[in-house]
Amino acid sequence: MASKSRKVGPLAPESGTQPGTQGIMGKTLDWVREEPNGRLIFRRRFPESLRPFLAKPGQLELKVPLGSKTYVTPEAFRLYEDAKRRFQREVKAAKAAKDLRDKASAGEADRLTPEQISYLAELFKRDWHEYDDTSLRTKGEDWAEEAKRGWDELLSEFQDWQATGNVEAMESRWGKSADALLAGEGLLLDPNDQDGRSRLLWALNAAALEYSSDAEARLAGMPVRVPARPERPANPRGKSRTVSALLDAYRAAKWDGWSASSRKAIAPVLRLLKDTIGDESAASVDRRTAREVFELVKRLPVNLGKLKDLKDLPVPAAVEEGERRGLPTIGANTVNKAYMVQIAAVFNWAVEEEWAPKNPFSGLSVADPVDDRDRREPFTSEQLIKLFTATPWDKPSPHRDARPGRYWAPLIALYSGMRLGEIAGLRLMDIEPIDGVPAFHVRPHKGRGLKNKESRRDLPIHSELIGLGFLDFVESKRGTAKPEDLIFPDAPANIRGQAGAKLGERFSKHLTVHGIVGIKLGMHSFRHNFEDRLKAAGLHGRPEGQALGGRKIYGSEANYGGAFAMAHLREALEKVVYPGLDLSHLKPR
């Protein structure tokens, strides 16, 4: 029976308490939510691509009540850990089922290697250990006596099959076990590979014989440990598993979900890895190799992909040529965010997909002498006042303005924190109320991708924008435009597919004309202003603030803009104010 949790104060020490659980509020754990009644529940969404292959096809998420309120009890923590393991098991099984479907559709099949067969036999033997160990603990001595008699009867049969090579008998006894092991590893055995099938059955029979001595000892009451899960072979399918093959698989898996700018950003990273460690086994890349790649990244010339004499050279050769010429190298921010973060993401995916046992690039970065705040400044209060009293903000906007994005995009950015690409991609259909609250629906579509999954969200429209006539402007377009038409046709994408890029360039020139200068001042500076006002309102880093800014909420996999009632988000957003900025001259008369 689970112990009761206390609503006030830390948990008292209890027998069996897991380290670090005392006093922890449940909702601070990954994937744990506190329901309105205070009860804690584990909720983690399954990857959309795997849902058709789950044991319950179409299941959206795994939900496990933890049996406590607000704070984590030892029993709740145990349930939490069990839920995490269960999620991983179900995801792995779904991945294997998907692999089988894909292989069957493509007419592909696997031929078992000796390493694979040995691995499957060790898995089989471990399953015996787990089953008998659990059964002995839960069913007691009566079960042990019955199991012992069963082993005595079967053991001689297993020995006879092994001595005579009776594959038919092995198939009858171990065939279903073989099929389950193969399916669990996503292996589709070539139906013509009868030799591979026979060798697998022979290995399973041998594993049962090897296990028999452990079974006898356990059933006699002697302590026998369940062995650790065997390591999967570095080359589990007998195919090339090089870093180059990994990069091709990573690109294929992620490509459709990347924006045009993300596709452009990943290209030099893939080139670097292929040119340096492309021929190595992905599973064999260790920390030493990772550090060698890291040191090379720090020596990369600026604009490597654009310099005519360097762009076609292998990256190591291009680095040497750049050093010979004395070319400047990329800065710390580019090393960390343009390369090492991307490389780490590739190998995180490799671990998830079982291409590699661990990520050797984890944590590799250089100390950056330039603070993030110094890379791009927000506008000062004086600059905001100067900006929004100069043309075109010296009077209310006419509804039939030929360049509405020039007028509205900066104001929307100021009062929503939206990125320029998100604003430029707004369609008429993206401005609709939710539960009676006027809202922006930030969604990817054919003409505009989003930076990441957190960017997809619903945002209330600030009352200041409504007061300036934004909704009236939107309504004026509905009679003549289609729902899928862009609200701001003067904010087209550039040749690289970046929505609103030209509008951003024009805005930067506008700042220069009016003498508004600072470190990288531009449209994105409004996002910094918005974050500053969230801090002033006590919302920065809080779930509501993260949802408004389209940032990840710690411990949650929700659709971040949709995790809160719109009225609640509106209440939070209305706390974003700019002291000293008076826009009353822009309100329609």
C-alpha positions as CSV (number, residue, x, y, z in Angstrom):
1,M,0.0,0.0,0.0
2,A,1.5,3.4,-1.1
3,S,2.4,5.7,1.8
4,K,0.5,9.0,1.9
5,S,2.1,12.2,0.7
6,R,2.1,15.4,2.7
7,K,1.0,18.7,1.2
8,V,3.2,20.7,3.5
9,G,6.9,20.3,4.1
10,P,9.4,17.7,2.8
11,L,8.8,14.0,2.9
12,A,9.9,12.3,6.1
13,P,12.7,9.7,5.6
14,E,11.1,6.3,5.0
15,S,12.5,2.9,4.4
16,G,13.3,2.4,0.8
17,T,13.2,6.1,-0.1
18,Q,15.0,6.7,-3.4
19,P,17.9,9.2,-3.2
20,G,16.8,12.6,-4.2
21,T,13.0,12.1,-3.8
22,Q,12.4,13.7,-0.5
23,G,10.6,17.0,-0.8
24,I,10.3,16.8,-4.6
25,M,7.1,18.1,-6.0
26,G,5.9,15.6,-8.6
27,K,5.4,18.1,-11.4
28,T,9.1,18.9,-11.4
29,L,9.9,15.4,-12.7
30,D,10.0,14.8,-16.4
31,W,6.6,13.8,-17.9
32,V,4.8,14.1,-14.5
33,R,1.8,16.3,-14.2
34,E,-0.3,17.4,-11.3
35,E,-4.0,17.1,-12.0
36,P,-6.6,19.6,-10.7
37,N,-7.2,17.4,-7.7
38,G,-3.5,17.3,-6.9
39,R,-2.9,13.7,-8.0
40,L,0.3,13.0,-9.8
41,I,0.3,11.2,-13.1
42,F,3.0,10.1,-15.5
43,R,2.1,11.2,-19.1
44,R,4.5,10.8,-22.0
45,R,3.5,11.0,-25.7
46,F,4.5,8.3,-28.1
47,P,6.3,9.5,-31.3
48,E,3.6,10.0,-33.9
49,S,5.4,7.8,-36.5
50,L,5.4,4.8,-34.1
51,R,1.8,5.0,-32.9
52,P,0.4,2.6,-35.6
53,F,2.9,0.0,-34.4
54,L,2.2,0.1,-30.7
55,A,0.6,-2.8,-28.8
56,K,-2.5,-0.6,-28.8
57,P,-2.4,1.0,-32.3
58,G,-3.0,4.7,-32.3
59,Q,-2.4,5.2,-28.6
60,L,-1.3,8.8,-28.1
61,E,0.5,8.6,-24.8
62,L,1.4,6.4,-21.8
63,K,-0.5,7.4,-18.7
64,V,0.4,5.9,-15.3
65,P,-1.1,7.3,-12.0
66,L,1.6,7.5,-9.3
67,G,-0.8,7.2,-6.3
68,S,0.3,10.3,-4.5
69,K,-0.6,14.0,-4.4
70,T,1.7,17.0,-5.0
71,Y,4.9,15.4,-3.5
72,V,6.7,12.2,-4.5
73,T,6.5,9.3,-2.1
74,P,8.9,6.3,-2.3
75,E,6.1,4.2,-3.9
76,A,5.3,7.0,-6.4
77,F,9.0,7.2,-7.4
78,R,9.1,3.5,-7.9
79,L,6.0,3.7,-10.2
80,Y,7.6,6.6,-12.0
81,E,10.7,4.7,-12.7
82,D,8.7,1.7,-13.8
83,A,6.6,3.9,-16.1
84,K,9.8,5.3,-17.8
85,R,11.1,1.8,-18.4
86,R,7.7,0.7,-19.7
87,F,7.7,3.6,-22.1
88,Q,11.1,2.7,-23.4
89,R,10.1,-1.0,-23.9
90,E,6.9,0.0,-25.8
91,V,8.8,2.4,-28.0
92,K,11.5,-0.2,-28.8
93,A,8.9,-2.8,-29.6
94,A,7.1,-0.3,-31.9
95,K,10.4,0.6,-33.6
96,A,11.1,-3.0,-34.3
97,A,7.6,-3.6,-35.6
98,K,8.0,-0.6,-37.9
99,D,11.4,-1.9,-39.1
100,L,9.7,-5.2,-40.0
101,R,6.9,-3.5,-41.9
102,D,9.4,-1.3,-43.8
103,K,11.6,-4.3,-44.7
104,A,8.7,-6.4,-45.8
105,S,7.4,-3.5,-48.0
106,A,10.8,-3.0,-49.5
107,G,11.3,-6.7,-50.0
108,E,14.4,-6.6,-47.8
109,A,15.5,-9.3,-45.4
110,D,18.3,-10.0,-42.9
111,R,20.9,-12.8,-42.9
112,L,21.9,-13.6,-39.4
113,T,25.6,-13.1,-38.5
114,P,27.3,-15.3,-35.8
115,E,27.4,-12.2,-33.6
116,Q,23.7,-11.7,-33.9
117,I,22.9,-15.3,-33.2
118,S,25.1,-15.2,-30.0
119,Y,23.4,-12.0,-29.0
120,L,19.9,-13.4,-29.4
121,A,20.8,-16.6,-27.5
122,E,22.1,-14.5,-24.6
123,L,18.8,-12.5,-24.6
124,F,16.9,-15.7,-24.6
125,K,18.9,-17.0,-21.6
126,R,18.4,-13.8,-19.7
127,D,14.6,-14.0,-20.3
128,W,14.7,-17.5,-18.6
129,H,16.5,-15.9,-15.6
130,E,14.0,-13.1,-15.3
131,Y,11.0,-15.4,-15.5
132,D,12.2,-17.9,-13.0
133,D,13.5,-15.2,-10.6
134,T,10.2,-13.4,-10.6
135,S,8.1,-16.5,-10.4
136,L,10.2,-17.8,-7.4
137,R,9.7,-14.6,-5.5
138,T,6.0,-14.3,-6.2
139,K,4.8,-17.9,-6.3
140,G,7.0,-19.5,-3.6
141,E,8.2,-23.1,-2.9
142,D,5.2,-24.9,-4.5
143,W,6.0,-23.3,-7.9
144,A,9.7,-24.2,-7.4
145,E,9.0,-27.8,-6.8
146,E,6.8,-28.0,-9.9
147,A,9.4,-26.1,-12.0
148,K,12.1,-28.5,-10.9
149,R,10.2,-31.6,-12.0
150,G,9.6,-29.9,-15.3
151,W,13.3,-29.2,-15.9
152,D,14.1,-32.8,-15.0
153,E,11.7,-34.1,-17.6
154,L,12.8,-31.7,-20.4
155,L,16.6,-31.6,-19.9
156,S,17.2,-35.1,-21.4
157,E,15.1,-34.1,-24.4
158,F,17.2,-30.9,-25.0
159,Q,20.4,-32.9,-24.7
160,D,19.2,-35.5,-27.1
161,W,18.2,-32.8,-29.7
162,Q,21.6,-31.2,-29.4
163,A,23.4,-34.5,-29.8
164,T,21.4,-35.7,-32.8
165,G,20.8,-32.3,-34.5
166,N,17.0,-32.6,-34.4
167,V,16.2,-29.2,-35.8
168,E,12.5,-30.2,-36.3
169,A,12.1,-30.8,-32.6
170,M,13.9,-27.5,-31.9
171,E,11.6,-25.7,-34.2
172,S,8.6,-27.2,-32.5
173,R,9.9,-26.2,-29.1
174,W,11.8,-22.9,-29.7
175,G,10.2,-21.6,-33.0
176,K,7.9,-19.1,-31.3
177,S,10.7,-17.9,-29.1
178,A,12.9,-17.4,-32.1
179,D,10.2,-15.4,-33.9
180,A,9.6,-13.2,-30.8
181,L,13.4,-12.5,-30.4
182,L,13.7,-11.6,-34.1
183,A,10.7,-9.3,-34.0
184,G,11.9,-7.6,-30.9
185,E,15.1,-6.7,-32.6
186,G,13.4,-5.6,-35.9
187,L,15.0,-8.5,-37.8
188,L,13.2,-10.0,-40.8
189,L,14.9,-13.3,-41.5
190,D,15.3,-14.2,-45.2
191,P,12.9,-17.2,-45.7
192,N,15.5,-18.8,-47.9
193,D,18.1,-18.6,-45.1
194,Q,17.3,-22.0,-43.7
195,D,20.9,-22.4,-42.4
196,G,20.5,-19.2,-40.4
197,R,17.2,-20.4,-38.9
198,S,18.7,-23.7,-38.0
199,R,21.8,-22.1,-36.4
200,L,19.5,-19.8,-34.3
201,L,17.4,-22.7,-33.1
202,W,20.5,-24.7,-32.2
203,A,21.9,-21.7,-30.3
204,L,18.6,-21.3,-28.3
205,N,18.6,-25.0,-27.4
206,A,22.2,-24.7,-26.3
207,A,21.3,-21.6,-24.2
208,A,18.5,-23.6,-22.5
209,L,21.0,-26.3,-21.6
210,E,23.5,-23.7,-20.3
211,Y,20.7,-22.2,-18.2
212,S,19.7,-25.5,-16.6
213,S,22.5,-25.4,-14.0
214,D,21.5,-21.9,-12.9
215,A,17.9,-23.0,-12.8
216,E,18.7,-26.0,-10.6
217,A,20.7,-23.8,-8.2
218,R,18.0,-21.1,-8.0
219,L,15.2,-23.7,-7.5
220,A,17.3,-25.3,-4.7
221,G,17.3,-21.9,-2.9
222,M,20.8,-20.7,-3.8
223,P,21.3,-17.1,-4.8
224,V,21.6,-16.6,-8.6
225,R,21.8,-13.2,-10.1
226,V,19.9,-12.2,-13.2
227,P,22.7,-11.4,-15.8
228,A,22.9,-7.9,-17.3
229,R,21.4,-7.4,-20.7
230,P,24.0,-8.3,-23.4
231,E,25.4,-5.6,-25.6
232,R,23.9,-5.5,-29.0
233,P,26.4,-6.2,-31.8
234,A,28.0,-3.1,-33.3
235,N,26.9,-4.4,-36.7
236,P,23.6,-6.1,-35.8
237,R,22.2,-6.5,-39.3
238,G,25.4,-7.5,-41.1
239,K,25.3,-4.2,-43.1
240,S,27.4,-1.1,-43.2
241,R,26.8,1.0,-40.1
242,T,29.4,3.7,-40.7
243,V,29.1,7.3,-39.7
244,S,28.3,8.2,-43.4
245,A,25.4,5.7,-43.3
246,L,24.3,7.1,-40.0
247,L,24.2,10.7,-41.5
248,D,22.2,9.5,-44.4
249,A,19.7,7.8,-42.1
250,Y,19.5,10.9,-39.8
251,R,18.9,13.2,-42.8
252,A,16.2,11.0,-44.2
253,A,14.4,10.8,-40.8
254,K,14.6,14.5,-40.1
255,W,14.4,16.2,-43.5
256,D,10.6,16.6,-43.8
257,G,10.4,18.2,-40.3
258,W,13.2,20.7,-41.0
259,S,12.6,24.3,-42.2
260,A,14.6,25.6,-45.1
261,S,17.0,27.4,-42.8
262,S,17.5,24.2,-40.7
263,R,18.3,22.2,-43.8
264,K,20.8,24.8,-44.8
265,A,22.4,24.9,-41.3
266,I,22.9,21.1,-41.1
267,A,24.6,20.8,-44.5
268,P,28.1,22.0,-43.3
269,V,27.8,19.7,-40.3
270,L,27.1,16.6,-42.4
271,R,30.0,17.6,-44.7
272,L,32.4,17.9,-41.8
273,L,31.5,14.5,-40.3
274,K,31.6,12.7,-43.6
275,D,35.0,14.2,-44.5
276,T,36.5,13.4,-41.0
277,I,35.0,10.2,-39.6
278,G,32.6,9.1,-42.4
279,D,34.2,5.7,-42.9
280,E,34.3,4.7,-39.2
281,S,31.8,2.6,-37.5
282,A,29.2,4.8,-35.8
283,A,29.4,2.5,-32.7
284,S,33.2,2.8,-32.5
285,V,33.5,6.6,-32.3
286,D,34.9,7.3,-28.9
287,R,35.7,10.4,-26.8
288,R,39.2,10.6,-28.2
289,T,37.9,10.7,-31.8
290,A,35.1,13.2,-30.8
291,R,37.8,15.5,-29.3
292,E,39.8,15.4,-32.5
293,V,36.7,16.4,-34.5
294,F,36.1,19.2,-31.9
295,E,39.6,20.5,-32.2
296,L,39.2,20.6,-36.0
297,V,35.9,22.5,-35.7
298,K,37.7,25.2,-33.7
299,R,40.1,25.7,-36.7
300,L,37.4,26.0,-39.4
301,P,37.8,29.1,-41.6
302,V,35.0,31.7,-41.7
303,N,32.7,31.2,-44.8
304,L,34.2,27.8,-45.6
305,G,31.2,26.9,-47.8
306,K,31.4,30.1,-49.7
307,L,35.1,30.5,-50.5
308,K,35.6,29.3,-54.0
309,D,39.0,27.7,-53.5
310,L,37.9,25.9,-50.3
311,K,34.3,24.8,-50.7
312,D,35.2,21.7,-52.8
313,L,38.1,20.5,-50.7
314,P,37.7,17.9,-48.0
315,V,37.3,19.7,-44.7
316,P,40.6,18.8,-43.2
317,A,42.4,20.0,-46.3
318,A,40.3,23.2,-46.4
319,V,41.3,23.9,-42.8
320,E,45.0,23.4,-43.6
321,E,44.7,25.7,-46.6
322,G,42.9,28.3,-44.5
323,E,45.7,28.3,-42.0
324,R,48.3,28.6,-44.7
325,R,46.5,31.7,-46.0
326,G,46.0,33.1,-42.5
327,L,42.2,33.2,-42.9
328,P,40.1,34.0,-39.7
329,T,38.4,31.1,-38.0
330,I,34.9,30.8,-36.7
331,G,34.0,32.3,-33.3
332,A,33.1,30.4,-30.2
333,N,29.3,31.0,-30.7
334,T,29.5,29.4,-34.2
335,V,31.6,26.5,-32.8
336,N,29.1,25.7,-30.1
337,K,25.7,26.5,-31.7
338,A,26.3,25.9,-35.4
339,Y,28.5,22.8,-35.1
340,M,28.8,21.0,-31.7
341,V,25.1,21.3,-30.8
342,Q,24.2,19.8,-34.2
343,I,26.8,17.1,-34.0
344,A,25.6,16.1,-30.5
345,A,22.0,16.0,-31.9
346,V,23.1,13.5,-34.6
347,F,24.7,11.2,-32.1
348,N,21.8,11.5,-29.6
349,W,19.7,10.2,-32.4
350,A,22.2,7.5,-33.1
351,V,21.9,6.3,-29.5
352,E,18.1,6.4,-29.7
353,E,18.1,4.4,-32.9
354,E,20.8,2.0,-31.5
355,W,23.5,2.9,-34.0
356,A,25.9,3.8,-31.1
357,P,26.0,2.8,-27.4
358,K,26.5,6.4,-26.2
359,N,27.1,10.0,-27.4
360,P,30.9,10.7,-27.4
361,F,30.2,14.4,-28.3
362,S,28.1,15.2,-25.3
363,G,29.2,18.3,-23.4
364,L,31.9,19.4,-25.9
365,S,31.9,23.2,-26.2
366,V,34.2,26.2,-25.9
367,A,34.0,29.0,-23.4
368,D,32.5,32.0,-25.1
369,P,33.9,35.4,-24.0
370,V,30.8,37.2,-25.4
371,D,27.7,37.0,-23.3
372,D,24.5,36.1,-25.1
373,R,23.0,39.5,-24.2
374,D,25.9,41.3,-25.9
375,R,25.2,39.6,-29.3
376,R,21.9,41.4,-29.9
377,E,20.5,44.2,-27.8
378,P,16.8,44.9,-27.1
379,F,15.5,48.4,-27.9
380,T,15.8,50.9,-25.0
381,S,12.6,52.7,-23.9
382,E,13.8,55.8,-25.6
383,Q,14.4,54.0,-28.9
384,L,11.0,52.4,-28.8
385,I,9.4,55.8,-28.3
386,K,11.4,57.3,-31.1
387,L,10.6,54.4,-33.4
388,F,6.9,54.3,-32.8
389,T,6.4,58.0,-33.3
390,A,8.2,58.1,-36.7
391,T,6.7,57.1,-40.0
392,P,4.8,54.9,-40.6
393,W,3.8,55.0,-36.9
394,D,3.1,58.7,-36.9
395,K,-0.6,58.0,-37.5
396,P,-3.1,55.0,-37.5
397,S,-2.6,52.5,-40.2
398,P,-5.1,52.6,-43.1
399,H,-6.7,49.2,-43.7
400,R,-5.8,49.3,-47.4
401,D,-2.1,49.8,-46.8
402,A,-0.1,48.2,-49.6
403,R,2.6,47.2,-47.2
404,P,0.8,46.2,-44.0
405,G,3.7,44.0,-42.8
406,R,5.9,47.1,-42.5
407,Y,3.4,48.6,-40.0
408,W,2.0,45.6,-38.1
409,A,4.9,43.1,-37.9
410,P,7.1,45.2,-35.4
411,L,4.0,45.9,-33.2
412,I,3.0,42.2,-33.2
413,A,6.6,41.2,-32.4
414,L,6.7,43.7,-29.5
415,Y,3.5,42.5,-27.9
416,S,3.7,38.7,-28.7
417,G,7.4,37.9,-28.8
418,M,6.8,36.0,-32.0
419,R,9.7,35.5,-34.4
420,L,9.7,37.3,-37.7
421,G,9.2,34.1,-39.7
422,E,6.2,33.2,-37.5
423,I,4.6,36.6,-38.1
424,A,5.4,36.7,-41.8
425,G,3.8,33.3,-42.3
426,L,0.4,34.2,-40.6
427,R,-2.6,33.4,-42.8
428,L,-6.1,34.7,-42.4
429,M,-7.1,31.3,-41.1
430,D,-4.5,31.7,-38.4
431,I,-6.4,34.6,-36.7
432,E,-9.3,33.0,-34.9
433,P,-10.7,33.1,-31.4
434,I,-10.3,30.2,-29.0
435,D,-12.9,30.0,-26.2
436,G,-13.8,33.6,-27.0
437,V,-10.3,34.9,-26.8
438,P,-8.8,36.4,-30.0
439,A,-5.7,34.3,-30.8
440,F,-2.8,33.7,-33.2
441,H,-2.5,30.1,-34.4
442,V,1.2,29.6,-35.1
443,R,1.3,26.6,-37.5
444,P,3.7,25.3,-40.2
445,H,2.4,25.3,-43.7
446,K,3.7,25.0,-47.3
447,G,5.0,28.5,-47.4
448,R,6.5,28.6,-43.9
449,G,8.1,26.1,-41.6
450,L,8.8,26.6,-37.9
451,K,12.0,26.6,-35.9
452,N,11.1,23.7,-33.7
453,K,8.1,21.8,-32.2
454,E,7.7,24.3,-29.4
455,S,7.1,27.0,-32.0
456,R,3.8,25.5,-32.9
457,R,1.4,27.1,-30.4
458,D,-1.7,29.2,-29.9
459,L,-1.2,32.8,-28.5
460,P,-3.8,35.3,-27.2
461,I,-3.7,38.7,-29.0
462,H,-2.6,41.4,-26.7
463,S,-5.2,44.1,-25.9
464,E,-2.8,46.8,-27.1
465,L,-2.9,45.3,-30.6
466,I,-6.6,45.0,-30.5
467,G,-6.9,48.6,-29.3
468,L,-4.7,49.7,-32.3
469,G,-7.2,48.1,-34.7
470,F,-5.4,44.9,-35.6
471,L,-8.5,42.8,-35.6
472,D,-10.4,45.4,-37.7
473,F,-7.5,45.3,-40.2
474,V,-7.8,41.4,-40.3
475,E,-11.6,41.6,-40.8
476,S,-11.2,44.1,-43.6
477,K,-9.2,41.5,-45.6
478,R,-11.6,38.6,-45.1
479,G,-14.1,39.8,-47.8
480,T,-11.5,39.8,-50.6
481,A,-8.9,37.2,-49.5
482,K,-9.0,33.4,-49.1
483,P,-8.5,31.8,-45.7
484,E,-5.1,30.4,-46.7
485,D,-3.8,33.8,-48.0
486,L,-1.0,35.5,-46.1
487,I,-2.0,38.5,-44.0
488,F,1.2,40.3,-44.9
489,P,2.0,39.8,-48.7
490,D,4.8,42.3,-48.4
491,A,6.8,39.9,-46.2
492,P,7.8,37.2,-48.8
493,A,10.5,34.6,-48.2
494,N,13.9,35.1,-49.7
495,I,15.7,32.7,-52.1
496,R,16.7,30.5,-49.1
497,G,13.0,30.1,-48.1
498,Q,13.2,32.3,-44.9
499,A,9.8,33.9,-44.4
500,G,9.9,37.6,-43.8
501,A,13.6,38.0,-44.5
502,K,13.2,40.9,-46.9
503,L,10.9,42.6,-44.4
504,G,13.6,42.2,-41.8
505,E,16.2,43.7,-44.1
506,R,14.0,46.7,-44.8
507,F,13.3,47.2,-41.1
508,S,17.0,47.3,-40.3
509,K,17.6,50.0,-43.0
510,H,14.7,51.9,-41.5
511,L,16.4,51.9,-38.1
512,T,19.6,53.3,-39.7
513,V,17.7,56.1,-41.4
514,H,16.2,57.2,-38.1
515,G,19.5,56.9,-36.2
516,I,18.4,54.1,-34.0
517,V,21.6,52.1,-33.6
518,G,22.9,49.3,-31.3
519,I,24.4,45.9,-31.3
520,K,22.6,44.0,-34.0
521,L,19.3,45.9,-33.6
522,G,16.6,44.5,-35.8
523,M,13.3,42.7,-35.8
524,H,14.6,39.9,-33.5
525,S,15.4,42.6,-30.9
526,F,11.7,42.8,-30.1
527,R,11.8,39.2,-28.9
528,H,14.5,40.3,-26.4
529,N,12.3,43.2,-25.3
530,F,9.4,40.7,-24.8
531,E,11.6,38.4,-22.7
532,D,12.7,41.4,-20.6
533,R,9.1,42.3,-19.9
534,L,8.3,38.7,-19.0
535,K,11.1,38.9,-16.5
536,A,9.7,42.2,-15.1
537,A,6.3,40.4,-14.7
538,G,7.8,37.4,-13.0
539,L,7.0,35.1,-15.9
540,H,10.4,34.4,-17.4
541,G,11.2,30.7,-17.1
542,R,7.7,29.9,-15.7
543,P,5.5,27.5,-17.8
544,E,3.2,30.4,-18.9
545,G,6.2,32.5,-20.0
546,Q,7.8,29.6,-21.8
547,A,4.4,28.9,-23.6
548,L,4.1,32.5,-24.7
549,G,7.6,32.6,-26.0
550,G,7.4,29.2,-27.8
551,R,10.1,27.7,-25.7
552,K,10.4,24.2,-24.1
553,I,8.7,23.7,-20.8
554,Y,10.9,21.6,-18.5
555,G,9.5,18.2,-17.8
556,S,6.7,18.4,-20.4
557,E,6.1,17.1,-23.9
558,A,2.9,19.0,-24.4
559,N,1.9,21.3,-27.3
560,Y,3.3,24.2,-25.3
561,G,1.0,26.9,-26.6
562,G,-2.0,24.6,-26.1
563,A,-1.2,23.4,-22.5
564,F,-3.0,26.3,-20.9
565,A,-6.5,27.7,-21.2
566,M,-6.4,30.7,-23.5
567,A,-7.9,32.9,-20.8
568,H,-5.1,32.0,-18.5
569,L,-2.5,32.8,-21.1
570,R,-4.2,36.1,-21.9
571,E,-4.0,37.0,-18.2
572,A,-0.3,36.4,-18.2
573,L,0.3,38.2,-21.5
574,E,-1.5,41.3,-20.3
575,K,1.3,41.7,-17.7
576,V,3.6,42.5,-20.6
577,V,3.7,46.3,-20.6
578,Y,6.2,48.9,-21.8
579,P,6.4,51.8,-19.3
580,G,6.7,55.2,-21.0
581,L,5.6,53.9,-24.4
582,D,2.3,55.6,-25.4
583,L,0.7,54.4,-28.6
584,S,-2.6,56.3,-28.2
585,H,-1.8,58.3,-31.3
586,L,-2.1,55.1,-33.3
587,K,-5.5,54.1,-32.2
588,P,-8.2,54.5,-34.8
589,R,-10.3,57.7,-34.4
